[in-house]
Amino acid sequence: MAGSIEAYDTAKGRRYRVRYTTPSGKRTDKRGFKTKREAEIFRAEVTVSVASNTFLDPTLGKKTVTMFGEQWKTGRLARLKPSSRNTMETSWRVHVQPQWGSRGVASIRASEVEDWVSALLSPTPDRKALSAQTVRRCVFVLSSVLAIAERDGVIRASPTKGVALPAKHAKPKRYLTHAQVECLAESAPGRETLMLLLAYTGLRWGEVSALRVRHLDMLRRRMLIEENAVLVKGVYEIGTPKHGSSREVPIPVFLVAPIARLCEAKTRDAFVFSDGAAPMTYPHRTSGWFVKAVAASQASDRTFPTISLHDLRHTAASLAISAGANVKAVQRMLGHASAAMTLDVYADLFDDDLESVATKMADARAAAVS
């Protein structure tokens, strides 16, 4: 049998040490066994794991989460889009590293991760309880870091596997009518064209911010959406749209002239909805021009909902579907990865279509058999 067992004396009594050779040829040992039987069991486990190629070097398991976190940052994190990269890095820096950074990866147990999840969901004197989505992101970051250790054979399985996560709760979508869109646009002097474009094309904020003169084909009434502007730590980073693919989006005919006026005297590389030199900035969430436009609209229409800028994207989907657009057309307009995703996100908007389909099929049958 591989390995040897040696006894040695300590202040607390006799202990046993197992000396063995790792598959890499490294000579090492594990000490502290209180009985020779415990040492023999460990030696047998090592012998079997070496023979079955499942051996895990316990010295490597002492590598800390921070050590693997550095690999994660230069690898997977670096490949993410700017907005996602910033969000994940913040989760690592604020929540994951302070809790787990100094721990050896092999020492972490699933029960400890579960306790951590519960703690994040509970308020403390220093902070509010974190949202379900934030907690899920924290666990995802820890799991991504530990996956490197698992891949390298340092741990057999990540302790994050199987840990129960809090359920996500989707924010309710709010849709505007044509009249409400018009009211909102009129309540944002100087930004009417921007408001109408968001509500009738469903562009994401980063996409409309990154829209340049050269992306416009006014004769065909098309916009090429191939860039996305994200503000990261005070600096704009230009990348590709979400899901990575460029797409063409039609320009509503009533916006052709207003958009053309915004492009006057600008170079081809200038941004359309700003002074041209840099992407426009997102309005302040509590005191910016968009919040003021919503408040003004509510003052004139008591039924006007409290909405976010992203709700204009939902509005575009709603108006397109109510106008008869099929799911594939809506998918292409919004830049979703698949039609299935569009159906998942806007399933409620297609409910009325079911009744319409049934009615049309009944009418077709009646005409055919009469």
N, C-alpha and C positions, 0 to 999 in steps of 0.2 A: 504494500500500500504506500502511496506517495506521501511524503511528509513525515515529520517526526514530532514527538511530544516530549517536552522537558518540564520538569518541576522547578519552581523557584520559590523562595520565601519572601514574604512581605510583612509589614507591621501588622497586617490584619490576618495573617496566616498564610498557609501554602496556596500557591496558585500554579496554573499550568499554561504553558506556551506551546502553540503549534507552529512549527516552521515548515514552509512549503514553497514550491516553485510555481510561478504563474506560467500560463501558456507562452508568454513572451520571453521566458527564461529568467525573469527577475526573481531573486531569492528574497522572501519576505516572511513575516510572521504575524500572528495574532495572539495576544496575551490576555490574561485576566480571567481565565476560566477557573471557577471555584472547585470543580471536581474533574478528575481525569476522564470521567464518562462524558462530560460536556465537551472536553477537548477532542475525544475520540469521535463524537458525533460531528463536530465541525470538520475534522480531518476527512471523514467519510464524505461529507457534503462537497468539500473541495474536490476530492478525487472524482466523484460522479460528475460534477459540473465541468471539470477539465475534460473528462472523457467524452461528454455529450456536447462539448463546445458551447456551454451556457455559462461559463465562468464569468463572474463579475469581480473585477479587482477592487477590493474595499478601499484601497488607498485613492483610487480615482473617484470613488463616491464621495470623498471628502472635498472635492472641488466645489466651490461655492456657486450659488445661483448667479451671483454677479459675474463670475468668470464666463459662464455660458451666456449671460445677458449681453456681454460685449460681442460675442459671436452673433447673437441674434440681431443686434443693432447694425452691425456691418453687413449682415446677410439679408435676411427676410425684411427687416424694417426698412433698410435702405432702398428696397425695390418697390415699396408702396408709393401710392400717389401722395403728393404733399400734404393734403388735408388729413388723410388716414395716417400718414407717418407721424404727424404732429400729435394727433389724438392718442395713438398707441404709445408714443414716447412719453407723453404726459402721464398716462396710466402707469407705465413702468416707473417713472421717476417719483410720482406722488404716492402710489399705493403698493406697488409690487416690490420694488427694491428695498424700501424701508422695512418691510415685513419679512422678506425672504432672502435678501441679498447676501447676508453673511452665513446662511445655512448651507451645509453640505447637501448636494442634491439627493444623496442616498438616505439622508436622515429624515426627509419630509414624508409624512404619512397622510393618507387621504382624509383621515378624521381631522387633522390639523387644517387642511384646506377647507373642509366643510365648516369648521369653527370660524375660520377667517371670513368666509362668505357671509355667515350669519352676523359677524361683527360689522362688516361693511354695510349691511342692510339695516343696522341699528344706529340711532343717533348717539352722539357723545357730546360732552361739554364743549369740545373743540370744533365739531362739524355736524352738519345735518346727515341723516341717513342717505346713502347713495341710491340713485335710481337703479332699477333692475338692469337697464341697458349698460350703465356704467360698471356695475358689478360683473356682468357677463364679460365685458371688455377686459376687466382686470384679470379674470380667470383665463381668458383667451391668451392674454400676454404671458402669464405664468406658464400656461400649457405650451405655448410656442417656444419658450426658453427651455423648458424641461424636455421638449421633443428632441432637441439637439443632443442632450445627454442620453436619451433613450436610443437615438439613432447611432450614437458613437459607442453603444454598449456599456455605458457607465452605470445606467440603471436599467432594470428589466422592463419596467412599465412606469409611465408617468402617474404620480399620485393624483393628478387632476382628472383622470379618466373615471367616468361614472359618478362624479360629484354632481349632486343636484343643483341646478341653477335656477334663479328666480325667473318666472315667466315674464316675457315682454308684453307690454300693453301698447298697442298702436294708438297714436293720437287720432282723435276723430277728424275726418276730413271735412272741410267746409268748402262749399261750391257757391260761386256767385252767378246770378243771372246776367243776361246781356245788359239789362238796365242798370244793375248794380255795378258792373264793370265800367260802364260809361260814367256813372256817378263817381266812382273811385278815381278814374282818370281825370275828371274835371276838378277833383279835390286835390290834385297834385300838380299845381301850375309849373310848367317847364318840363314836366316828366310824363306828360300825357302819352306820348308815343311809346315810351318805355313800358308804362303800365299796360297799354293795349297789347303790345307785343308779347309780354309775359302771359297775359290772360288768354291770348288766342294762338300761341304757339307752344306753350308749356316748357320753354327753355329754362334750364336751371340758372340760378343767379350767376354762378361762375362762368357759364357758357355765354350768357348775354354780356357779362362784363368783359369777356375776352374777344367779343365779336369785333373784327376789324373791317375796314372798308373793302379790302381785297376778298373778304369772305362773301360779299354780296354780288349777286347776279340780278340786276334790276330788270333786265329784259325778260328773263325767265321767271322772275319773282321767286328766287331761291336764295337761301342762306346756307353756306357750308359751315357746319358746326364741327370744328376739328381741334379747338383749343378750349381750355378751362382755366380760369384765373382764381387762385386761392391765396388769401392773405395768411402767411405763416410767420409769426413772431415779427409783425410789422413790415414784412417784405412780401411783395407779390411774386408768386411762382406760377409760371405758365406751364401747364401740362396738357394731357389729352383728356377728353370727356370721360365721364364715368363709364365703366365697362370697356374703355379703350378704343372704341370704334367711332370714326367720323360718320356724319350723316347729313343729308340735305333736308331742310325744312322749308315749306312754302311760306312766302311772305303774304299775308292777307292784302288784297288789292287796295283796301282803304288805308294801308300803312306805307305803300310804295312812295308816295310823294313826301310824307313827313320824314321817312328815313332818308330819302335822297337829300332833303334839306340839311339833315344832321351831318351828312358826308361832305357838304360843300367846303372847299378850301382845305380839305384834309388829304394827307398822303395815303397811299394804298395800305401802309402798315399801321395807320393811326386807328385807335379804338373809336368805335362809333358813338358809344354812350358816355363820353367824357370829353375832356379837352383834347383828347387824341394821344397824349404822351404816355398815359398810364391808365390801367383799368379803373372804372369807377368804384368807389368804396361802398361797402354795405351800410345802409342807414342804421343809425343807433337804434337799438331794440326798444328803448323806452321813450326816447325823445326825438327820434329822427323824423324825416319827412314822411316816411311810410305810415308810421303810427299816427301822425297828425292827419294824414289823408283819410285813414280809417275812421278817426274820431269825427272828422268833418262829414264823412258820409253817413255816419250813425246819427249825427245831429239832424240831418235832413231826411233820414229814413230809419225809423225805429226798428225795422226788421233786418237792417244790415248787420251781418255777423261780425264778431271780432275775429280777424283773420291774420295770418302771417304771410310773408312774401311767398312762401312755398305753397300756400293755398291757391295762388294764382296758377300754379302748375296743375293742381287738381282741377281748377276751374276749366282750364284748357281741355283737359281730358273729358270733363263733363259736357262742355259745349260741343266738342267734336262728336261724341257718342250720340248726343241728342240730335245732332244734325244728320245722323245716319252713317257715320264713319264706322268701318268694321275694325275688329281688334288689331289686325295687322297694320292698318293705317295709323291707328293710335300708337301702336308700339313703335313704328318708325319715327313718328313725330316726336315722341317723348324720349326716344333713345334707350328704351328698355332692352335688356339682354335677350328677351324672348317674349313671344305673345303670351306664354303661360304666366310670365311675371306680370304683364299688364292685366290679365284676368284676375290674378291673385290680389293685386293692389286695388283694382277698380271693379271687383265683382259686383258691388252694390249698384253700380251704374248700368249693368247689363241685365238686372232683374226684370225691368220693364220689357226688355227685348223678348223674354220668354213668352209673355202673353201675346206680344205682337206676332211672333213666329207661329204660335198655335192658331191665332186668328187667321193669318194668311194661309196656312195649310188647310184649314177648314174651308176657307173661301175657294181655294184651288180645287179641293175635292168636290165641292158643290158644283163648281163650273164644269168639272170633268164628267160627273155622273148624271147631270141633269139632261 
